[in-house]
């Protein structure tokens, strides 16, 4: 588990800007054959401040997101929020997060990897039992812009099958690309498999378990970025997130926000 955690910590990238690299021959040739852009992009943007929208719509990858109907923001005319959690591995806090969501009656979407599903079947069952959405975060957490379309399909189908076996959830519709790395080809392949790719408009550096700074830091990092229609990304390995979540929900509601399920997201206002 420690090795898996180290891989996740070192590979996540949420910084502003676009990072490009050469795709391997298998991925590149497959995309080129269909006239697709095979360049990988890191999902990054200038963060929201004072309730203003982040700069996502200004980023160079925006046309690709629109083309494949990826989600990163809801209706910006409504004070609605969407809580999403990435579950690459378990660090002892997912149960506490579920406790808070149950107490506050707030819905969440949990994006799980194969490692999490195999290691924490009871938590996966609990997510489904308590009415949360379970999304796909791939089986082995690869950079899916760098693997073949066949491999993408295998990565996603393995997670979907195991979650269905545990929970009876036979319909998995949402996907979060590992590390926030994507390409035109990769998004297209996932879309053909029936997935909506889910990014985010609120996030902070929360995944480093060796650099936790206390609940107040997590609270301030999230609340300082809130804006109408926000899709909030939190990592369940963070102690700070588990301790701050209840306060975040309470204060957001005090400000007039409503927490909604990801499958209720209305994207009309940013198209």
Backbone as a ProteinNet text record, in pm:
[ID]
protein_1_A
[PRIMARY]
XXXXXXXXXXXXXXXXXXXXXXXXXXXXXXXXXXXXXXXXXXXXXXXXXXXXXXXXXXXXXXXXXXXXXXXXXXXXXXXXXXXXXXXXXXXXXXXXXXXXXXXXXXXXXXXXXXXXXXXXXXXXXXXXXXXXXXXXXXXXXXXXXXXXXXXXXXXXXXXXXXXXXXXXXXXXXXXXXXXXXXXXXXXXXXXXXXXXXXXXXXXXXXXXXXXXXXXXXXXXXXXXXXXXXXXXXXXXXXXXXXXXXXXXXXXXXXXXXXXXXXXXXXXXXXX
[TERTIARY]
82.4	0	86.2	198.5	284.2	341.4	380.5	434.7	328.5	206.3	97.6	68.7	69.7	45.2	152	277.5	386.5	370.8	326.3	304.8	197.6	87.3	-20.5	25	95.2	137.8	229.6	322.7	420.1	361.3	250.8	201.8	90	19.5	-89.3	-36.4	-108.7	-67.8	-189.9	-197.3	-310	-263.7	-141.8	-90.2	-146.3	-143.9	-193.5	-110.6	-178.9	-109.8	-125.8	-64.1	-74.7	61.9	69.7	194.9	178.3	268.7	259.7	378.7	354.4	461.7	431.7	532.2	512.5	437.9	335.9	260.5	335.2	323.5	385.7	323.9	394.8	351.4	211.6	177.9	47.6	-65.2	-49.7	-154.6	-156.1	-38.4	-29.4	-83.4	-45.2	-89.9	-239.4	-293.5	-437.5	-513.5	-467.8	-535.2	-519.5	-399.1	-373.1	-458.1	-481.9	-561	-701.6	-751.1	-885.8	-882.8	-766.3	-755.8	-773.6	-739.7	-757.6	-628.1	-646.1	-533.8	-486.2	-363	-313.1	-229	-212.8	-131.9	-196.3	-116.3	-171.9	-177.2	-278.9	-295.8	-313.3	-259.7	-287.8	-398.3	-500.7	-610.1	-562.8	-547.5	-501.3	-558.6	-564.8	-626.5	-595.1	-622.6	-610.4	-732.2	-708	-815.7	-912.1	-1031.7	-1134.2	-1097.1	-1133.3	-1119.4	-1241.9	-1284.9	-1395.6	-1522.6	-1547.2	-1669.1	-1667.2	-1556	-1546	-1515.9	-1539.8	-1514.1	-1365.6	-1318	-1179.3	-1160	-1036.4	-1003.9	-1020.3	-1092.7	-1098.9	-1143.2	-1244.2	-1296.7	-1193.9	-1087.5	-983.6	-868.1	-865.4	-753.1	-760.7	-644.3	-635.7	-701.8	-722.4	-785.1	-936.7	-994.5	-1139.5	-1216.3	-1174.9	-1249.4	-1255.4	-1150.9	-1150	-1250.7	-1255.5	-1352.9	-1495.2	-1519.4	-1653.1	-1689.1	-1593.5	-1616.6	-1666.7	-1611	-1645.2	-1739.2	-1795.9	-1895.5	-1845.9	-1719.9	-1664.3	-1723.2	-1730.7	-1785.2	-1671.5	-1680.9	-1591.1	-1660.6	-1780.3	-1851.3	-1999.3	-2082.9	-2226	-2281.5	-2408.4	-2476.4	-2428.4	-2357.8	-2296.3	-2395.3	-2520.1	-2624.1	-2692.8	-2655.4	-2720.4	-2617.1	-2655.4	-2564	-2571.6	-2515.8	-2512.7	-2368.3	-2343.5	-2210.5	-2217.5	-2107.2	-2098.9	-1972.5	-1988.9	-1876.4	-1829.5	-1701.6	-1644.3	-1517.5	-1493.1	-1378.5	-1303.1	-1171.2	-1088.1	-1038.1	-1062.4	-1024	-925.2	-799.5	-696.5	-656.3	-650.1	-620.9	-680.1	-686.9	-748.6	-642.4	-664.9	-571.4	-639	-757.5	-825.5	-929.5	-960.6	-1049.2	-1179.1	-1191.7	-1312.7	-1435.8	-1422.9	-1535.2	-1581.8	-1488	-1522.8	-1590.6	-1543.5	-1606.1	-1749.8	-1770.1	-1905.4	-1993.2	-1937	-2012.7	-2062.9	-1975.4	-2012.7	-2120.8	-2103.7	-2203.6	-2339.4	-2337.5	-2463.5	-2526.5	-2445.8	-2496.3	-2552.6	-2484.1	-2523.3	-2622.6	-2649.4	-2739.1	-2693	-2566.9	-2505.9	-2459.5	-2488	-2446.9	-2302.7	-2238.6	-2103	-2087.8	-1980.8	-1942.6	-1800.9	-1782.3	-1653.1	-1593.8	-1475.1	-1407.4	-1302.9	-1325.6	-1244.7	-1153.6	-1037.7	-944	-962.6	-896.3	-898	-838.2	-732.2	-669.2	-768.1	-842.1	-938.1	-1049.5	-1100.2	-1211.4	-1170.1	-1050.2	-1002.9	-973.2	-917.9	-872.3	-983.9	-1087	-1190.7	-1332	-1365.6	-1498.3	-1613	-1594.1	-1703.1	-1730.5	-1627.8	-1648.3	-1718.2	-1682.4	-1749.5	-1897.8	-1927	-2067	-2139.7	-2072.7	-2136.5	-2166.6	-2075.2	-2100	-2230.7	-2245.5	-2367.3	-2490.2	-2478.9	-2592	-2644.2	-2553.6	-2593.4	-2625.9	-2635.7	-2689.4	-2591.8	-2462.8	-2364	-2334.3	-2291.1	-2248.7	-2107.7	-2083.8	-1949.9	-1903.3	-1792.3	-1737.8	-1609	-1563.1	-1445.8	-1321.1	-1215.9	-1088.8	-977.9	-1019.4	-932.2	-886	-842.4	-799.2	-661.8	-565	-427.2	-373	-459.8	-423	-312.2	-323.7	-220.9	-250.2	-155.7	-180.3	-252.9	-382.7	-460	-443.2	-377.1	-344.5	-228.7	-161.3	-41.7	-62.2	-184.2	-210.1	-308.4	-317	-403.1	-550.3	-633.7	-778.1	-825.4	-764.8	-800.6	-765.5	-652.3	-612.5	-704.6	-745.9	-840.8	-967.7	-1017.7	-1139.8	-1121.9	-1008.5	-983	-974.8	-905.3	-892.3	-1028.9	-1116.4	-1246.8	-1341.9	-1338.3	-1430.2	-1399.9	-1273.5	-1238.4	-1295.7	-1286.9	-1344.2	-1496.1	-1557.4	-1703.1	-1755.1	-1687.8	-1730.9	-1722	-1610.6	-1591.5	-1688.9	-1713.8	-1811	-1950.2	-1984	-2114.6	-2127.8	-2020.2	-2021.8	-2045.3	-1985.9	-1997.1	-2129.1	-2177.7	-2289	-2416.6	-2406.7	-2522.8	-2539.2	-2449.9	-2455.4	-2404.9	-2494.9	-2457.6	-2432.8	-2457.3	-2448.2	-2350.5	-2228.2	-2126.6	-2107	-2142.4	-2146.4	-2036.6	-1975.7	-1882.3	-1739.2	-1646.3	-1504.9	-1421.8	-1325.7	-1225.4	-1091.6	-1034.8	-905.8	-796.6	-720.5	-611.7	-516.9	-480.5	-383.5	-433.2	-557.1	-608.7	-544.5	-488.5	-423.7	-519.6	-531.8	-626.7	-577.1	-643.5	-618.6	-750.1	-752.2	-869.6	-903.3	-803.3	-825.7	-878.2	-817.4	-856.4	-999.7	-1033.9	-1169.9	-1271.3	-1234.5	-1324	-1346.7	-1240	-1251.6	-1341.5	-1325	-1407.5	-1553.2	-1572.7	-1708.6	-1778.8	-1706.2	-1763.9	-1802.6	-1736.4	-1769	-1883.9	-1938	-2054.2	-2023.9	-1899.7	-1860.5	-1864.8	-1899.7	-1881.5	-1757.7	-1660.8	-1538.6	-1564	-1518.6	-1545.2	-1414	-1400.8	-1286	-1333.9	-1293.8	-1328.1	-1303.5	-1358.6	-1331.9	-1282.7	-1282.2	-1224.8	-1136.5	-1012.1	-920	-803.7	-730.8	-607.8	-514.5	-392.7	-292.4	-320.2	-410	-456.7	-414.4	-350.5	-325.4	-195.7	-110.6	17.1	-5.4	-5.2	-34.4	77.2	193.5	304.9	308.7	208.5	205.6	65.1	7.4	-123.3	-105	-191.4	-170.6	-282.9	-374.8	-482.7	-613.5	-724.3	-855.3	-878.1	-821.4	-843.7	-786.8	-672.3	-611.9	-701.3	-751	-840	-966.9	-1023.6	-1145.8	-1124	-1018.5	-991.1	-960.4	-889.8	-854	-977.6	-1076.1	-1199.1	-1292.3	-1316.7	-1412	-1364	-1234.3	-1181.3	-1202	-1232.7	-1253.3	-1398.9	-1490.6	-1629.3	-1688.6	-1767.2	-1838.4	-1959.7	-2060.2	-2179.1	-2144.1	-2202.7	-2181	-2052	-1983.6	-1851.3	-1856.6	-1764.3	-1737.2	-1612.2	-1627.1	-1519.5	-1448.1	-1317.6	-1235.6	-1165.6	-1187.8	-1118.6	-1062.4	-946.6	-888.6	-916.4	-965.7	-1009.4	-893.1	-770.8	-655.6	-619.4	-680.2	-643.7	-716.7	-639.6	-696.8	-762.5	-697.6	-750.6	-889.3	-908.1	-1039.1	-1145.6	-1111.2	-1207.7	-1250.7	-1155.4	-1186.3	-1255.7	-1234.3	-1292	-1425.6	-1458.9	-1573.9	-1704.3	-1731.3	-1855.7	-1866.1	-1757	-1755.6	-1775.7	-1714.5	-1730.7	-1877.4	-1940.7	-2081.4	-2169	-2146.4	-2228.7	-2213.9	-2090.8	-2068.6	-2119.9	-2100.7	-2151.7	-2303.6	-2369.2	-2514.4	-2554.5	-2476.9	-2502.9	-2495	-2409.5	-2394.6	-2498.6	-2589.3	-2697.3	-2673.4	-2565.8	-2536.4	-2613.9	-2642.5	-2708.1	-2616.2	-2601.5	-2520.4	-2609	-2565.6	-2645.8	-2564.6	-2635	-2570.3	-2511.1	-2402.1	-2333.3	-2423.2	-2513	-2600.5	-2714.6	-2715.9	-2811.2	-2746.9	-2620.1	-2544.8	-2599.7	-2620.7	-2672.9	-2559.6	-2515.4	-2400.1	-2435.9	-2561.9	-2604.3	-2533.8	-2502.3	-2455.4	-2309.9	-2231.8	-2094.1	-2066.1	-2168.6	-2147.5	-2135.5
-120.6	0	126.1	122.3	240.1	275.5	170.7	195.4	254.9	202	254.3	399.2	429.1	565.5	659.3	613.5	698.7	730.2	631.1	653.6	758.9	748.2	845.8	984.7	995	1125.6	1191.9	1115.6	1175	1209.4	1145.6	1161.7	1262.8	1300.3	1394.8	1530.9	1599.9	1732.3	1819.5	1928.3	2019.4	2160	2176.7	2310.9	2375.7	2504.3	2580.8	2551.9	2541.1	2529.6	2393.5	2377.6	2255.9	2191.7	2063.8	1992.3	1892	1891.8	1801.1	1707.2	1586	1488.3	1402.4	1332.7	1246.1	1121.2	1085.6	963.3	844.6	725.7	606	570.9	491.1	462.8	404.1	313.2	247.5	346.2	439.1	537.7	641.4	687.1	792.7	749.1	629.2	583.5	560.5	510.3	486.4	616.7	719.6	848.1	913.3	907.3	971.7	911.5	780.9	712.6	768.9	821.9	878.5	1030.9	1089.6	1233.6	1303.6	1235.9	1292.9	1356.1	1452.1	1514.5	1418.4	1368.7	1270.3	1334.2	1467.3	1532.5	1518.8	1486.9	1483.3	1622.4	1646.4	1771.9	1742	1829	1823.5	1924.3	1879.7	1970	2067.9	2192.8	2295.5	2430.2	2521.5	2650.4	2745.5	2871.4	2971.8	2959.8	2947.6	2919.5	3036.1	3001.5	3099.9	3178.1	3306.2	3390.5	3479.7	3501.6	3593.4	3558.8	3430.7	3387	3395.9	3444	3450.4	3312.5	3294.5	3164.9	3145.4	3020.4	2992.4	3010.9	3001.6	3036.9	2922.6	2816.5	2696.6	2728.6	2815	2846.1	2916.5	2969.8	3040.6	2949.1	2827.6	2738.8	2679.3	2645.7	2597	2463.6	2386.5	2255.1	2259.5	2377	2387.7	2327.8	2351.2	2292.2	2139.5	2075.4	1930	1884.2	1955.1	1920.5	1934.8	2042.4	2065.2	1958.9	1924.8	1826.1	1693.9	1654	1525	1539.3	1659.2	1685.7	1646.5	1681	1656.1	1755.5	1714.9	1796.5	1855.9	1983.4	2042.9	2152.8	2189.7	2303.3	2288	2325.8	2320.8	2455.3	2476.8	2599.8	2712.1	2807.3	2913.6	3022.2	3007.1	3099.6	3049.3	2928.6	2868.7	2836.3	2855.9	2828.9	2679.7	2600.9	2456.6	2409.1	2306	2249.5	2098.2	2040.7	1897.7	1844.1	1759.1	1700.8	1574.1	1569.5	1449.6	1412.7	1283.2	1232	1131	1140.9	1040.6	942.3	813.2	706.3	613	651.9	567	453.7	484.9	385.2	435.8	349.2	387.4	425.6	538.9	589.5	608.5	547.3	551.3	660.5	734.3	849	840.7	745.4	738	711.5	626.1	600.3	726.6	809.7	935.3	1030.4	1031.2	1115.6	1070.7	940.9	888.6	920.7	916.4	953.1	1096.8	1186.5	1328	1347.7	1284.5	1298.9	1246.7	1137.6	1083.2	1177.8	1229.4	1321.7	1448	1500	1626	1606.2	1481.5	1450.6	1519.4	1497.4	1556.9	1444.3	1453.6	1348.7	1366.9	1255.5	1260.3	1166.3	1186.7	1094.7	1048.1	916.4	859.1	789.4	833	774.1	675.7	547.5	441.8	373.8	331.2	251.7	104.1	20.7	-122.1	-154.2	-85.7	-108.2	-84.3	26.3	57.5	-46.1	-84.3	-180	-314.1	-359.3	-487.4	-480.1	-367.7	-353.9	-316.9	-246.1	-191.8	-223.5	-349.1	-383	-333.1	-333.5	-290.2	-141	-61.6	81.2	107.3	29.6	43.4	9.8	-96.3	-133.2	-22.6	34.6	139.6	262.5	298.4	412.7	394	276.7	248.9	243.8	177.6	161.1	295.7	392.5	522.9	622.7	574.4	654.6	742	716.7	796.5	735.7	818.3	770.1	712.7	603.3	546.1	559.7	627.9	651.2	574.2	574.3	497.4	585.5	535.6	607.7	521.3	417.4	320.2	210.9	100.5	-12.6	11.3	55.2	66.8	209.1	307.7	449.3	488.2	447.3	486.2	623.8	677.2	792.5	737.6	757.1	692.5	759.7	873.5	932.2	857.1	772	703.9	554.2	506.9	365	349.6	228.9	203.9	210.7	224.6	226.1	95.2	-16	-146.6	-151.1	-93.5	-90.7	-1.2	110.5	198	120.7	48.8	-29.2	-131.1	-200.4	-301.3	-238.5	-125.4	-55.6	-20.6	29.7	75	-40.6	-140.2	-252.5	-333.1	-344.4	-420	-353	-220.8	-148.8	-164	-142.8	-150.4	-287.6	-392.9	-529.6	-555.5	-513.4	-539.8	-460.6	-336.5	-256.6	-316.9	-361.9	-425.4	-553.1	-628.8	-752.9	-724.2	-617.5	-584.5	-517.6	-433.6	-344.8	-368.3	-438.6	-452.1	-333.2	-234	-116.5	-156.9	-172.3	-221.6	-110.2	13.3	125.5	229.2	228.3	324.1	423.7	549.4	648.5	753.8	770.5	880.7	829.6	903.7	868	991	973	1078.2	1026.8	1090.1	1045.3	1051.9	946.1	947.4	1064.9	1130	1240.5	1363.8	1360.2	1473.1	1488.5	1379.9	1383.1	1326.2	1396	1352.1	1391.6	1338.6	1376.8	1365.1	1419.1	1408.4	1261.4	1181.2	1038.7	967.4	994.7	927.1	963	1091.4	1132.2	1069.8	1064.9	1005.5	857.9	786.6	643.1	617.6	698.2	682.1	716.8	818	857.9	747	679.8	569.5	452.4	442.5	337.2	377.9	497.5	541.6	627.5	674.1	752.2	901.8	976.3	1120.5	1147.4	1215.1	1247.5	1365.2	1350.6	1449.9	1510.6	1641.1	1713	1793.6	1917	1990.7	2139	2219.7	2363.9	2415.5	2328.5	2361.7	2245.4	2274.9	2172.8	2242.8	2166.6	2217.9	2100.1	2127.1	2020.2	1942.2	1845.9	1773.5	1628	1578.2	1435.5	1389.4	1483.4	1446.9	1418.7	1291.5	1254.3	1295.3	1329.2	1373.4	1524.8	1591.9	1738	1786.2	1725.5	1769.5	1889.9	1988.8	2116.9	2155.1	2062.3	2089.7	2123.7	2101.7	2121	2264.3	2361.7	2501.5	2532.9	2472.9	2493.8	2435.6	2314.7	2252.3	2334.6	2375.6	2456.7	2585.4	2656	2783.6	2763.1	2654.5	2627.4	2603.4	2533.1	2505.1	2625.6	2682.4	2793.1	2915.1	2934.2	3048	3039	2918.9	2899.3	2879.2	2875.7	2843.5	2941.8	2887.8	2968.5	2888.5	2952.4	2880.2	2773.7	2657	2547.9	2471.1	2490.6	2431.5	2279.1	2212.9	2071.2	2063.8	2015.1	2015.5	1880.3	1883.3	1762.6	1755.4	1646.2	1619	1477.1	1457.2	1324	1263.8	1142.6	1079.3	1037.3	1041.9	1006.5	1117.6	1233.7	1350.8	1355.6	1355.4	1374.4	1511.8	1612.6	1748.6	1756.7	1687.7	1688.3	1625.1	1511.8	1443	1531.1	1607	1690.7	1821.1	1866.7	1994.7	1980.6	1861.7	1844.4	1894	1857.6	1901.2	2052.2	2117.8	2263.3	2325.4	2264.8	2314.5	2307.6	2193.8	2177.4	2277.6	2291.6	2383.6	2527.9	2572.3	2711.6	2737.9	2641.9	2659.6	2675.2	2595.5	2607.5	2741.4	2787.9	2919.6	3029	3009.1	3105.5	3086.6	2991.4	2972.3	2866.3	2789.3	2684.1	2556.7	2481.4	2351.4	2245.3	2132.1	2022.1	1926.9	1896.6	1813.4	1695.2	1595	1477.3	1511.3	1446.8	1474	1449.4	1351.8	1324.2	1424.8	1525.9	1636.4	1761.3	1752.3	1869.1	1922.2	2052.2	2121.7	2205.2	2172.4	2239.3	2346.7	2383.1	2472.4	2607.2	2657.7	2795.5	2816.5	2709.6	2733.5	2679.4	2630.6	2581.4	2699
0	0	0	77.8	85.2	-52.7	-127.2	-260.2	-351.5	-343.4	-425.3	-389.4	-258.3	-212.7	-264.8	-262.8	-311	-458.3	-535.7	-679.2	-701.3	-625.5	-640.2	-602	-488.4	-439.9	-540	-596.8	-687.2	-822.1	-859.3	-995.8	-1012.3	-904.7	-919.8	-962.4	-1049.4	-1094.8	-1112.5	-1034.1	-1044.6	-1076.4	-1122.5	-1139.9	-1265.3	-1268	-1381.6	-1505.3	-1619.9	-1746.5	-1809.7	-1925.4	-2003.9	-2015.2	-1989.6	-2004.9	-2117.3	-2213.9	-2327.7	-2329.3	-2378.4	-2391.9	-2512.4	-2561.1	-2676.4	-2635.6	-2711.1	-2683.1	-2738.8	-2678.5	-2733.5	-2867.3	-2944.1	-3080.9	-3086.1	-2992.5	-2998.1	-2981.3	-2887.1	-2864.3	-2975.1	-3015.4	-3115.5	-3250.4	-3294.2	-3425.5	-3428.9	-3317	-3311	-3322.8	-3253.4	-3259.4	-3394.5	-3449.7	-3578.2	-3688.7	-3677.6	-3779.9	-3787.9	-3677.7	-3674.3	-3675.4	-3703.6	-3711.3	-3578.6	-3468.5	-3335.7	-3285.9	-3194.8	-3126.9	-3018.9	-3029.1	-2932.7	-2823.1	-2826	-2723.4	-2586.4	-2483.6	-2348.1	-2286.1	-2208.2	-2135.2	-1987.3	-1902.8	-1759.5	-1731	-1660.6	-1627.7	-1520.5	-1559.5	-1467.1	-1504.4	-1406.7	-1431.9	-1317	-1339.4	-1233.8	-1143.1	-1013.1	-919.1	-902.1	-856	-824.6	-699.3	-698.9	-580.4	-569.1	-445.6	-418.4	-495.7	-513.7	-580	-730.9	-787.6	-933.4	-989.4	-1117.8	-1179.4	-1203.7	-1195.2	-1232.2	-1381.6	-1427	-1566.1	-1665.1	-1629.5	-1714.1	-1856.4	-1869.3	-2002.5	-2089.8	-2030.2	-2104.8	-2144.4	-2091.8	-2117.9	-2257.8	-2311.7	-2449	-2473.7	-2367.5	-2384.9	-2380.7	-2360.2	-2346.2	-2465.2	-2590.2	-2702.5	-2697.1	-2645.1	-2635.4	-2529.1	-2416.8	-2313.4	-2366	-2436.6	-2492.4	-2595.1	-2678.4	-2783.1	-2725.5	-2611.6	-2552.1	-2432.4	-2414.9	-2310.7	-2172.5	-2144.3	-2011.6	-1911.2	-1786.9	-1678.8	-1597.2	-1566.1	-1467.9	-1388.8	-1431.7	-1375	-1406	-1310.7	-1332.2	-1374.5	-1348.2	-1385.4	-1294.2	-1351.4	-1271.3	-1230.4	-1269.6	-1224.4	-1097.2	-1054.4	-937.6	-829.9	-705.6	-594.1	-558.8	-649	-633.8	-627.7	-547.3	-531.8	-548.1	-595.5	-620	-553.6	-453.9	-381.4	-451.3	-485.3	-545.6	-470.5	-459	-384.1	-470.2	-469.5	-536.2	-432.4	-458.5	-366.5	-434.5	-433.9	-492.7	-400.1	-270.9	-168.9	-37.4	61.5	187.8	290.5	355.6	455.3	591.5	606	734.1	750.4	643	658	577.6	487.6	406.1	491.5	592.6	681.6	752.1	795.3	861.1	763.5	640.2	538.2	514.2	506.1	487.8	608.1	726.7	846.8	838.1	794.1	783.4	678.4	563.7	457.7	502.9	578	629.5	730.5	822.2	923.6	860.9	759.9	697.4	583.1	550.2	438.2	310	280.8	160.9	68.5	-59.2	-152.9	-198.8	-228.9	-281.8	-399.4	-474.4	-581.3	-551.3	-544.9	-510.1	-632.3	-672.5	-788	-737	-764.5	-704.6	-806.4	-756.7	-836.6	-805.3	-884.9	-858	-722.3	-685.8	-556.4	-443.3	-450.7	-345	-340.7	-455.3	-460.6	-400.4	-433.9	-381.1	-232.1	-189.2	-50.9	45.9	-3.7	83.9	33.1	15.5	-38.4	49	182.1	269.9	256.6	235.2	214.1	81.4	-20.3	-149.8	-135.9	-64.8	-41.4	34.6	132.6	211.7	125.9	38	-51.3	-127.2	-185.5	-262.8	-174.1	-58.3	32.8	81.7	100.9	152.3	41.2	-79.6	-188.4	-264.1	-246.9	-318.3	-455	-546.2	-676.8	-666	-736.2	-743.7	-887.4	-905.8	-1038.8	-1060.2	-1182.9	-1224.2	-1221.4	-1157.1	-1154.7	-1214.7	-1287.4	-1355.4	-1260.1	-1316.5	-1234.8	-1172	-1251.6	-1201.2	-1201.8	-1227.5	-1219.5	-1317.6	-1444.2	-1540.9	-1599.9	-1671.6	-1757.4	-1879.9	-1886.8	-1992.8	-2128.6	-2131.8	-2262	-2328.5	-2250.8	-2300.1	-2322.5	-2309.4	-2331.2	-2447.2	-2498.9	-2614.4	-2576.6	-2677.1	-2654.6	-2593.6	-2635.1	-2577.6	-2429.5	-2393.5	-2252.6	-2170.4	-2228.7	-2160	-2128.2	-2226.9	-2207.8	-2096.1	-2095.2	-1992.6	-1853.8	-1842.9	-1714.9	-1656.5	-1740.6	-1693.2	-1667.2	-1753.2	-1736.3	-1610.8	-1572.5	-1452	-1326.9	-1321.4	-1207.1	-1206.4	-1320.1	-1330.1	-1288.8	-1334.1	-1300	-1149.7	-1088.8	-947	-861	-898	-823.3	-837.3	-956.5	-978.1	-895.7	-888.4	-810.5	-661.8	-612.7	-470.8	-435	-524.2	-488.8	-567.3	-678.4	-766.3	-858	-846.5	-934.4	-1072.3	-1164.6	-1297.4	-1397.1	-1356.1	-1448.8	-1394.5	-1443.7	-1401.7	-1514.7	-1489.7	-1597.4	-1590.8	-1473.3	-1455.9	-1437.1	-1493.9	-1491.4	-1457.1	-1369.4	-1347.9	-1398.7	-1500.7	-1553.8	-1447.4	-1430.6	-1333.3	-1356.3	-1246.5	-1245.3	-1319.9	-1364.7	-1440.2	-1577.3	-1630.6	-1762	-1865.5	-1978.8	-2080.6	-2219.1	-2317.5	-2457.2	-2532.5	-2651.2	-2737.4	-2759.6	-2793.6	-2819	-2695.7	-2581.3	-2458.5	-2418.4	-2423.3	-2388.6	-2484.1	-2611.7	-2710.5	-2686.3	-2651.1	-2624.9	-2504.1	-2399.5	-2279.7	-2308.4	-2390.1	-2425.8	-2501.9	-2591.2	-2666.9	-2576.5	-2462.4	-2366.4	-2274.1	-2295.7	-2220.2	-2099.7	-2086.4	-1970.6	-1996	-1891.8	-1888.5	-1804.5	-1862.6	-1789.5	-1696.2	-1572.4	-1468.2	-1419	-1437.5	-1383.7	-1262.4	-1245.5	-1123.4	-1143.6	-1054	-1057.4	-922.6	-821.8	-690.7	-647	-612.7	-563.5	-493.8	-415.9	-357.6	-334.5	-292	-276.7	-148.4	-158.9	-40.6	-36.5	-140.7	-152.9	-84.9	-46.1	14.8	163.7	200.5	338.7	433.5	380.9	463.5	479.7	424.7	432.7	468	570.8	618.5	710.8	698.8	766.9	862.4	884.9	978.9	910	982.8	922.6	877.4	948.9	913.2	775.1	744.7	612.4	503.2	525.1	426.7	409.9	521	519.1	439.9	470.1	402.4	254.7	222.5	82.7	-2.7	52.6	-22.2	-22.6	94	103.2	25.1	18.3	-55.5	-205.9	-253.9	-398.2	-436.9	-342.4	-375.3	-474.9	-565.3	-663.5	-710.3	-763.3	-810.9	-914.7	-898	-992.6	-972.2	-860.6	-841.2	-828.3	-896.6	-877.4	-790.8	-668.6	-570.3	-571.1	-587.3	-581.3	-445.6	-372.9	-248	-252.3	-190.6	-183.3	-46.3	-46.4	78	166.9	117.5	200.8	298.2	283.8	362.8	497	604.4	737.6	748	688.5	693.7	631.7	519.1	453.4	542.3	604	689.3	805.6	860.9	975.7	937.2	815	772.3	701.9	653.9	565.5	626.8	750.1	813.3	820.4	853.5	861	723	621.5	484.4	442.9	468.3	431.2	504.6	633.8	714.3	666.6	645.1	606.2	464.7	374.4	237.9	239.5	319.5	330.6	392.6	488.5	547.1	441.7	341.9	233.5	122.9	142.6	46.8	-57.6	-43.2	-139.9	-107.9	-212.3	-200.3	-259.3	-189.4	-240.2	-319.5	-441.4	-529.7	-580.8	-631.9	-689.2	-825.8	-856.2	-981.7	-1102.5	-1093.1	-1207.1	-1219	-1130.8	-1141.6	-1200.2	-1235.3	-1280.3	-1412.7	-1417	-1534.2	-1592.3	-1712.6	-1772.1	-1873.4	-1883.8	-1992.2	-1991.8	-1875.4	-1866.9	-1905.8	-1924.4	-1967	-2105.5	-2172.2	-2308.7	-2406.3
[MASK]
+++++++++++++++++++++++++++++++++++++++++++++++++++++++++++++++++++++++++++++++++++++++++++++++++++++++++++++++++++++++++++++++++++++++++++++++++++++++++++++++++++++++++++++++++++++++++++++++++++++++++++++++++++++++++++++++++++++++++++++++++++++++++++++++++++++++++++++++

